[in-house]
C-alpha cells in the first residue's frame, strides 16, 4: 500500500461521491488507487483541496504546536513573542469554521503556528516582505563570532549547531534580507537555511561589505529574470482593456483575448508568451516568445501581431502514409482505393498509439520521480517534526525533573528545619536551669533537680535554691 505523508501534494484524475455518506473519493493519477477526503467513522478530514494550501516562504506572542491545531494536547513548550520573526514554508487553511488559522508550518520542522485565532486577544501574525539580492558581510563579535539561527530571531533555542559558526573576519554571502521592527536586519546565508543578524543591542555582529539588491516591490529588477506576479499581469490587462478568459494555476498560465479575437497565453513563471491569431497568408498560427521582458510583454499585449524578431512557431504535423496519401491531400486526377485509405489510417493510428503509450510511460515515470521526491521531502519534514517533538519532550522532562528535585530539596529543608526546632524544644525542656545539664527526658531532669538543686527546711518544709538561702532562713526563723 502507498502511504502519503502529511501535506504531500497528490494529483487525482477521477472523483466519485458516495450517495450514502456524501464523501468523495479520488483516484490517484497514473495508478488504480483511490483515497477518500474524509473518514467514515468520525468525519475527520483526510484531504484538503490545493487552493486551501499555499507553499512558499514567508515571515508571519504565539505558541508552537506539533500539528495544525490549537488544542492544548498539541501545544509545545515554546512560543514566539511579539516582534519576533519566523520562516514558514506551508500555509494551510482549516476546513472547520471555528475562526482559527490559517496554520503556518515552520520551515525547520519545529512545528505549526497560527496566523490568527477566533479570539483577537490571543495575537496574530503578519506577513513581512523578504528582499532578494546579494549581500556580503564580515563576521565580527570578537572573539566568539556569530552562529546561524534556524529563524530570523536572536534566540538561543534557534541556534543551529557548532558547524554553522562564523569566526571574526570570515566573509559570509547572503541572498535574502528581512528587517525586524526592532531595527535588527537578518540575512539568510546563501545555499543554506540559516540566518545571521547585524546587531545585538549596541554590539555590531556583522559588518556589511557589499550590497546588490535585486528586488523591487516583490519583482526582480532585471526585467528578464524571475517570474511575473498575477497582479502585475492583470494590472497590465486592465489598463489595455483585455478580457481574461482562463487562469490555470496548475499549468501556471493566464489567457486574455483582444477585441479581434486574438488570444494571448502568458506563462508567468517562465516568462513565455504565446499568441494565437490568423495570419494573412499562413492562416491560423501560434507564436511563442521566451524570456520576455516587461517592456516586450506590454508591447505584445498592446499588439499581439508585433514583430519582435524572435520566437518559434508551432507547425501543423505533416501526415505520411506507407501506402500513399489520404484522400483530399491528393492533386487533381490522382485516385486512392477506399480500403487502402482505411489501412493507411489504421497503421497511422497504431503508430500514434505506440507513440502515445511511450510518451505516457515517460510522463508517468517523470511524475513518479516527482511524487517520490515530494514523498521524500514530506517524510524528511515529518522526521524533522518528530525530532523537534522529541527535543521538546526531553526539555519538558528535564524541566519536570528539575521541579521535582527542587520540590524534594524544599521538603528535605523543611523537614530538617522542623527536626531542628523539635530538637531545640526538647533540649530546652530537658536542660537543667541551674547547672545547664541536658537529660534524656523531663522526668530525669526533674529527678536531678530535686536531688541536686532543691534544699528544704526540715522544720517548715519550705524549699530553697541554695544552701545559703536555706541557712539564712533557718537563722532568721530559728528553724533548726
LOVEXKE-756475 format. One record per residue (C-alpha): residue in one letter; residue number from 0; x, y, z; chain. Coordinates in steps of 0.02 Angstrom, whole numbers, padded with zeros to 5 digits. Layout:
[A NUM [X Y Z] A] ...
//
This chain:
[X 0 [00000 00000 00000] A] [X 1 [00058 00177 -00039] A] [X 2 [00065 00293 00111] A] [X 3 [00061 00482 00083] A] [X 4 [00144 00594 00210] A] [X 5 [00055 00745 00290] A] [X 6 [00046 00898 00174] A] [X 7 [00106 00794 00023] A] [X 8 [00029 00855 -00140] A] [X 9 [-00072 00720 -00231] A] [X 10 [-00137 00735 -00410] A] [X 11 [-00301 00647 -00449] A] [X 12 [-00398 00622 -00612] A] [X 13 [-00563 00542 -00556] A] [X 14 [-00692 00587 -00424] A] [X 15 [-00837 00485 -00356] A] [X 16 [-00960 00542 -00221] A] [X 17 [-01047 00411 -00115] A] [X 18 [-01238 00434 -00116] A] [X 19 [-01246 00362 00061] A] [X 20 [-01108 00454 00156] A] [X 21 [-01089 00601 00034] A] [X 22 [-00899 00577 00049] A] [X 23 [-00796 00599 -00109] A] [X 24 [-00661 00476 -00163] A] [X 25 [-00521 00522 -00284] A] [X 26 [-00416 00411 -00398] A] [X 27 [-00231 00449 -00391] A] [X 28 [-00168 00497 -00564] A] [X 29 [-00067 00361 -00650] A] [X 30 [-00123 00225 -00529] A] [X 31 [-00277 00121 -00491] A] [X 32 [-00280 00176 -00310] A] [X 33 [-00415 00280 -00227] A] [X 34 [-00414 00392 -00074] A] [X 35 [-00558 00470 00024] A] [X 36 [-00573 00652 00076] A] [X 37 [-00646 00610 00248] A] [X 38 [-00651 00467 00370] A] [X 39 [-00816 00374 00376] A] [X 40 [-00809 00339 00563] A] [X 41 [-00777 00513 00636] A] [X 42 [-00787 00631 00486] A] [X 43 [-00610 00698 00508] A] [X 44 [-00534 00775 00351] A] [X 45 [-00400 00672 00263] A] [X 46 [-00380 00778 00105] A] [X 47 [-00381 00966 00082] A] [X 48 [-00400 01050 -00090] A] [X 49 [-00241 01126 -00159] A] [X 50 [-00318 01300 -00159] A] [X 51 [-00329 01287 00030] A] [X 52 [-00139 01267 00044] A] [X 53 [-00006 01391 -00009] A] [X 54 [00176 01339 -00025] A] [X 55 [00318 01463 -00008] A] [X 56 [00424 01553 00120] A] [X 57 [00351 01696 00218] A] [X 58 [00383 01782 00381] A] [X 59 [00221 01791 00491] A] [X 60 [00163 01805 01065] A] [X 61 [00115 01641 00976] A] [X 62 [00135 01461 01035] A] [X 63 [00204 01320 00928] A] [X 64 [00102 01160 00904] A] [X 65 [00155 00990 00838] A] [X 66 [00002 00984 00723] A] [X 67 [-00109 01112 00632] A] [X 68 [-00222 01133 00783] A] [X 69 [-00242 01246 00935] A] [X 70 [-00282 01102 01053] A] [X 71 [-00192 01102 01220] A] [X 72 [-00134 00923 01187] A] [X 73 [-00032 00979 01034] A] [X 74 [00047 01133 01115] A] [X 75 [00237 01128 01129] A] [X 76 [00338 01212 01268] A] [X 77 [00399 01353 01156] A] [X 78 [00323 01516 01095] A] [X 79 [00371 01672 00998] A] [X 80 [00339 01844 01071] A] [X 81 [00275 01998 00981] A] [X 82 [00400 02067 00855] A] [X 83 [00496 01904 00829] A] [X 84 [00506 01833 00653] A] [X 85 [00488 01653 00593] A] [X 86 [00502 01573 00420] A] [X 87 [00361 01462 00357] A] [X 88 [00350 01350 00204] A] [X 89 [00167 01294 00204] A] [X 90 [00009 01391 00240] A] [X 91 [-00140 01278 00271] A] [X 92 [-00319 01339 00277] A] [X 93 [-00425 01248 00405] A] [X 94 [-00581 01156 00341] A] [X 95 [-00675 01199 00501] A] [X 96 [-00767 01362 00534] A] [X 97 [-00702 01400 00708] A] [X 98 [-00608 01559 00662] A] [X 99 [-00434 01487 00695] A] [X 100 [-00300 01487 00562] A] [X 101 [-00235 01480 00433] A] [X 102 [-00097 01371 00505] A] [X 103 [00085 01402 00461] A] [X 104 [00215 01263 00461] A] [X 105 [00387 01319 00519] A] [X 106 [00518 01284 00386] A] [X 107 [00640 01196 00502] A] [X 108 [00510 01068 00558] A] [X 109 [00489 01144 00731] A] [X 110 [00300 01132 00719] A] [X 111 [00147 01235 00672] A] [X 112 [00087 01410 00716] A] [X 113 [-00074 01502 00675] A] [X 114 [-00095 01667 00586] A] [X 115 [-00240 01719 00697] A] [X 116 [-00367 01645 00819] A] [X 117 [-00552 01672 00844] A] [X 118 [-00509 01775 00999] A] [X 119 [-00409 01929 00943] A] [X 120 [-00329 01938 01116] A] [X 121 [-00229 01780 01076] A] [X 122 [-00122 01876 00950] A] [X 123 [-00097 01860 00763] A] [X 124 [00045 01850 00637] A] [X 125 [00080 01970 00494] A] [X 126 [00172 01926 00334] A] [X 127 [00330 02028 00306] A] [X 128 [00417 02065 00140] A] [X 129 [00580 01974 00104] A] [X 130 [00710 02061 -00004] A] [X 131 [00808 01962 -00134] A] [X 132 [00984 02008 -00182] A] [X 133 [01168 01978 -00146] A] [X 134 [01247 02039 00015] A] [X 135 [01422 02009 00080] A] [X 136 [01451 02031 00266] A] [X 137 [01602 02013 00379] A] [X 138 [01578 01920 00544] A] [X 139 [01627 02023 00697] A] [X 140 [01587 02000 00883] A] [X 141 [01767 01958 00930] A] [X 142 [01824 01833 00989] A] [X 143 [01669 01723 00975] A] [X 144 [01596 01769 00805] A] [X 145 [01417 01727 00760] A] [X 146 [01317 01568 00732] A] [X 147 [01172 01540 00612] A] [X 148 [00994 01532 00675] A] [X 149 [00855 01424 00607] A] [X 150 [00741 01577 00602] A] [X 151 [00769 01765 00588] A] [X 152 [00769 01779 00777] A] [X 153 [00910 01808 00902] A] [X 154 [00859 01665 01018] A] [X 155 [00964 01529 01097] A] [X 156 [00838 01393 01051] A] [X 157 [00852 01444 00866] A] [X 158 [01039 01405 00867] A] [X 159 [01080 01276 00732] A] [X 160 [01243 01187 00780] A] [X 161 [01430 01217 00802] A] [X 162 [01465 01181 00618] A] [X 163 [01371 01339 00569] A] [X 164 [01477 01464 00666] A] [X 165 [01570 01604 00579] A] [X 166 [01729 01665 00663] A] [X 167 [01775 01850 00664] A] [X 168 [01840 01907 00494] A] [X 169 [01750 01773 00393] A] [X 170 [01654 01840 00241] A] [X 171 [01475 01775 00231] A] [X 172 [01374 01785 00069] A] [X 173 [01185 01803 00087] A] [X 174 [01038 01802 -00034] A] [X 175 [00888 01856 00072] A] [X 176 [00861 02002 00190] A] [X 177 [00723 02048 00310] A] [X 178 [00711 02190 00436] A] [X 179 [00630 02173 00606] A] [X 180 [00530 02305 00698] A] [X 181 [00672 02324 00825] A] [X 182 [00791 02384 00689] A] [X 183 [00891 02221 00676] A] [X 184 [00921 02160 00498] A] [X 185 [00927 01972 00467] A] [X 186 [01015 01893 00318] A] [X 187 [00993 01717 00250] A] [X 188 [01158 01631 00211] A] [X 189 [01165 01585 00026] A] [X 190 [01145 01399 -00006] A] [X 191 [01089 01364 00172] A] [X 192 [00932 01381 00277] A] [X 193 [01015 01478 00417] A] [X 194 [01004 01663 00461] A] [X 195 [01128 01788 00534] A] [X 196 [01097 01963 00601] A] [X 197 [01191 02128 00609] A] [X 198 [01153 02196 00783] A] [X 199 [01128 02135 00961] A] [X 200 [01088 02287 01064] A] [X 201 [01234 02406 01036] A] [X 202 [01353 02267 00985] A] [X 203 [01390 02253 00798] A] [X 204 [01380 02067 00750] A] [X 205 [01403 02080 00560] A] [X 206 [01477 02217 00452] A] [X 207 [01402 02247 00279] A] [X 208 [01538 02241 00145] A] [X 209 [01439 02247 -00017] A] [X 210 [01255 02255 -00065] A] [X 211 [01164 02217 -00226] A] [X 212 [00978 02225 -00201] A] [X 213 [00883 02135 -00340] A] [X 214 [00704 02150 -00282] A] [X 215 [00587 02296 -00300] A] [X 216 [00406 02277 -00248] A] [X 217 [00420 02089 -00247] A] [X 218 [00484 02083 -00428] A] [X 219 [00661 02062 -00492] A] [X 220 [00735 02222 -00560] A] [X 221 [00809 02132 -00708] A] [X 222 [00658 02126 -00823] A] [X 223 [00716 01960 -00899] A] [X 224 [00741 01863 -00738] A] [X 225 [00619 01789 -00614] A] [X 226 [00433 01770 -00639] A] [X 227 [00286 01887 -00657] A] [X 228 [00155 01904 -00524] A] [X 229 [-00028 01878 -00567] A] [X 230 [-00070 02051 -00502] A] [X 231 [00061 02129 -00618] A] [X 232 [-00010 02041 -00772] A] [X 233 [-00191 02077 -00728] A] [X 234 [-00148 02259 -00699] A] [X 235 [-00075 02272 -00875] A] [X 236 [-00227 02183 -00947] A] [X 237 [-00345 02301 -00857] A] [X 238 [-00250 02452 -00922] A] [X 239 [-00254 02383 -01101] A] [X 240 [-00438 02331 -01089] A] [X 241 [-00405 02144 -01117] A] [X 242 [-00531 02013 -01065] A] [X 243 [-00468 01872 -00954] A] [X 244 [-00535 01707 -01021] A] [X 245 [-00436 01575 -00925] A] [X 246 [-00323 01555 -00773] A] [X 247 [-00243 01384 -00741] A] [X 248 [-00143 01385 -00580] A] [X 249 [-00079 01208 -00610] A] [X 250 [-00008 01248 -00783] A] [X 251 [00047 01422 -00723] A] [X 252 [-00039 01508 -00871] A] [X 253 [-00162 01652 -00885] A] [X 254 [-00250 01693 -01050] A] [X 255 [-00329 01851 -01120] A] [X 256 [-00425 01893 -01279] A] [X 257 [-00424 02053 -01380] A] [X 258 [-00569 02135 -01470] A] [X 259 [-00510 02050 -01631] A] [X 260 [-00522 01876 -01550] A] [X 261 [-00333 01863 -01536] A] [X 262 [-00282 01751 -01391] A] [X 263 [-00132 01789 -01281] A] [X 264 [-00067 01650 -01166] A] [X 265 [00055 01709 -01032] A] [X 266 [00158 01578 -00939] A] [X 267 [00202 01690 -00794] A] [X 268 [00331 01578 -00707] A] [X 269 [00440 01552 -00863] A] [X 270 [00408 01725 -00941] A] [X 271 [00345 01642 -01102] A] [X 272 [00208 01725 -01205] A] [X 273 [00107 01634 -01338] A] [X 274 [-00009 01718 -01465] A] [X 275 [-00141 01628 -01568] A] [X 276 [-00207 01726 -01718] A] [X 277 [-00248 01713 -01903] A] [X 278 [-00103 01757 -02017] A] [X 279 [-00149 01840 -02184] A] [X 280 [-00055 01709 -02285] A] [X 281 [-00020 01564 -02166] A] [X 282 [-00192 01551 -02086] A] [X 283 [-00210 01504 -01902] A] [X 284 [-00039 01513 -01818] A] [X 285 [00036 01510 -01644] A] [X 286 [00193 01606 -01599] A] [X 287 [00288 01582 -01436] A] [X 288 [00417 01702 -01365] A] [X 289 [00532 01655 -01221] A] [X 290 [00621 01761 -01091] A] [X 291 [00506 01907 -01125] A] [X 292 [00548 02069 -01035] A] [X 293 [00419 02179 -00951] A] [X 294 [00428 02307 -01092] A] [X 295 [00406 02174 -01227] A] [X 296 [00259 02099 -01131] A] [X 297 [00172 02268 -01136] A] [X 298 [00203 02281 -01325] A] [X 299 [00134 02107 -01358] A] [X 300 [-00020 02137 -01251] A] [X 301 [-00048 02302 -01344] A] [X 302 [-00023 02220 -01515] A] [X 303 [-00010 02029 -01525] A] [X 304 [00049 02046 -01707] A] [X 305 [00202 02148 -01660] A] [X 306 [00363 02086 -01743] A] [X 307 [00498 02055 -01613] A] [X 308 [00624 01962 -01720] A] [X 309 [00623 01810 -01607] A] [X 310 [00509 01666 -01562] A] [X 311 [00459 01498 -01632] A] [X 312 [00302 01438 -01721] A] [X 313 [00201 01282 -01689] A] [X 314 [00186 01199 -01860] A] [X 315 [00048 01077 -01910] A] [X 316 [00102 00895 -01914] A] [X 317 [00139 00825 -02088] A] [X 318 [00041 00664 -02112] A] [X 319 [00129 00521 -02202] A] [X 320 [00058 00352 -02252] A] [X 321 [00152 00196 -02310] A] [X 322 [00028 00163 -02449] A] [X 323 [00004 00341 -02510] A] [X 324 [-00084 00497 -02450] A] [X 325 [-00256 00520 -02375] A] [X 326 [-00399 00565 -02492] A] [X 327 [-00414 00753 -02501] A] [X 328 [-00224 00777 -02494] A] [X 329 [-00203 00721 -02674] A] [X 330 [-00190 00828 -02826] A] [X 331 [-00323 00828 -02959] A] [X 332 [-00329 00666 -03063] A] [X 333 [-00250 00553 -02929] A] [X 334 [-00352 00412 -02855] A] [X 335 [-00336 00305 -02698] A] [X 336 [-00435 00150 -02651] A] [X 337 [-00552 00168 -02500] A] [X 338 [-00484 00009 -02417] A] [X 339 [-00306 00069 -02441] A] [X 340 [-00354 00233 -02359] A] [X 341 [-00427 00143 -02210] A] [X 342 [-00273 00033 -02193] A] [X 343 [-00162 00186 -02201] A] [X 344 [-00264 00263 -02063] A] [X 345 [-00256 00104 -01959] A] [X 346 [-00067 00098 -01974] A] [X 347 [-00056 00281 -01927] A] [X 348 [-00168 00256 -01775] A] [X 349 [-00065 00106 -01719] A] [X 350 [00093 00209 -01733] A] [X 351 [00014 00354 -01641] A] [X 352 [-00049 00236 -01507] A] [X 353 [00126 00167 -01480] A] [X 354 [00198 00343 -01476] A] [X 355 [00064 00398 -01352] A] [X 356 [00096 00244 -01245] A] [X 357 [00283 00281 -01245] A] [X 358 [00251 00464 -01204] A] [X 359 [00129 00414 -01068] A] [X 360 [00259 00296 -00995] A] [X 361 [00390 00433 -00993] A] [X 362 [00267 00555 -00916] A] [X 363 [00217 00428 -00784] A] [X 364 [00400 00396 -00743] A] [X 365 [00432 00582 -00729] A] [X 366 [00277 00604 -00620] A] [X 367 [00330 00455 -00513] A] [X 368 [00501 00534 -00488] A] [X 369 [00418 00698 -00438] A] [X 370 [00297 00606 -00321] A] [X 371 [00441 00508 -00245] A] [X 372 [00539 00668 -00219] A] [X 373 [00387 00752 -00141] A] [X 374 [00357 00599 -00031] A] [X 375 [00539 00603 00025] A] [X 376 [00526 00788 00064] A] [X 377 [00367 00758 00163] A] [X 378 [00448 00611 00254] A] [X 379 [00601 00717 00293] A] [X 380 [00490 00856 00359] A] [X 381 [00394 00730 00464] A] [X 382 [00560 00665 00531] A] [X 383 [00610 00844 00573] A] [X 384 [00446 00873 00662] A] [X 385 [00464 00709 00758] A] [X 386 [00643 00756 00804] A] [X 387 [00587 00927 00865] A] [X 388 [00446 00845 00962] A] [X 389 [00571 00727 01046] A] [X 390 [00681 00876 01088] A] [X 391 [00533 00965 01165] A] [X 392 [00486 00809 01263] A] [X 393 [00664 00796 01327] A] [X 394 [00663 00980 01377] A] [X 395 [00495 00954 01463] A] [X 396 [00560 00801 01556] A] [X 397 [00715 00896 01611] A] [X 398 [00606 01039 01673] A] [X 399 [00492 00918 01767] A] [X 400 [00643 00829 01843] A] [X 401 [00716 00997 01895] A] [X 402 [00550 01043 01975] A] [X 403 [00543 00876 02066] A] [X 404 [00722 00898 02129] A] [X 405 [00681 01073 02187] A] [X 406 [00524 01011 02273] A] [X 407 [00619 00870 02359] A] [X 408 [00754 00991 02415] A] [X 409 [00622 01107 02488] A] [X 410 [00536 00961 02576] A] [X 411 [00702 00900 02647] A] [X 412 [00748 01076 02703] A] [X 413 [00577 01095 02786] A] [X 414 [00596 00926 02871] A] [X 415 [00769 00974 02936] A] [X 416 [00701 01139 02999] A] [X 417 [00559 01055 03092] A] [X 418 [00678 00924 03162] A] [X 419 [00796 01061 03223] A] [X 420 [00650 01155 03303] A] [X 421 [00590 00996 03388] A] [X 422 [00765 00956 03449] A] [X 423 [00786 01134 03515] A] [X 424 [00619 01125 03605] A] [X 425 [00663 00954 03678] A] [X 426 [00834 01017 03731] A] [X 427 [00753 01167 03817] A] [X 428 [00630 01056 03908] A] [X 429 [00766 00932 03963] A] [X 430 [00900 01057 04015] A] [X 431 [00928 01098 04198] A] [X 432 [00903 01284 04228] A] [X 433 [01031 01284 04369] A] [X 434 [01179 01186 04303] A] [X 435 [01125 01176 04120] A] [X 436 [01148 00990 04108] A] [X 437 [01046 00905 03970] A] [X 438 [00946 00748 04012] A] [X 439 [00857 00618 03910] A] [X 440 [00683 00674 03959] A] [X 441 [00596 00793 04077] A] [X 442 [00574 00661 04213] A] [X 443 [00762 00635 04227] A] [X 444 [00786 00822 04231] A] [X 445 [00657 00840 04373] A] [X 446 [00738 00699 04473] A] [X 447 [00907 00783 04453] A] [X 448 [00833 00949 04504] A] [X 449 [00751 00879 04661] A] [X 450 [00908 00785 04710] A] [X 451 [01038 00917 04671] A] [X 452 [00958 01089 04670] A] [X 453 [00811 01086 04795] A] [X 454 [00852 01121 04982] A] [X 455 [00705 01101 05101] A] [X 456 [00687 01163 05280] A] [X 457 [00660 01015 05397] A] [X 458 [00560 01123 05515] A] [X 459 [00433 01206 05398] A] [X 460 [00463 01113 05234] A] [X 461 [00496 01269 05129] A] [X 462 [00611 01240 04980] A] [X 463 [00760 01346 04931] A] [X 464 [00875 01354 04780] A] [X 465 [01040 01351 04877] A] [X 466 [01116 01306 05044] A] [X 467 [01149 01488 05081] A] [X 468 [00965 01530 05062] A] [X 469 [00914 01384 05174] A] [X 470 [01045 01433 05307] A] [X 471 [00986 01613 05305] A] [X 472 [00807 01555 05327] A] [X 473 [00850 01441 05474] A] [X 474 [00948 01577 05560] A] [X 475 [00813 01707 05536] A] [X 476 [00669 01599 05596] A] [X 477 [00767 01484 05712] A] [X 478 [00711 01330 05615] A] [X 479 [00847 01213 05675] A] 
//
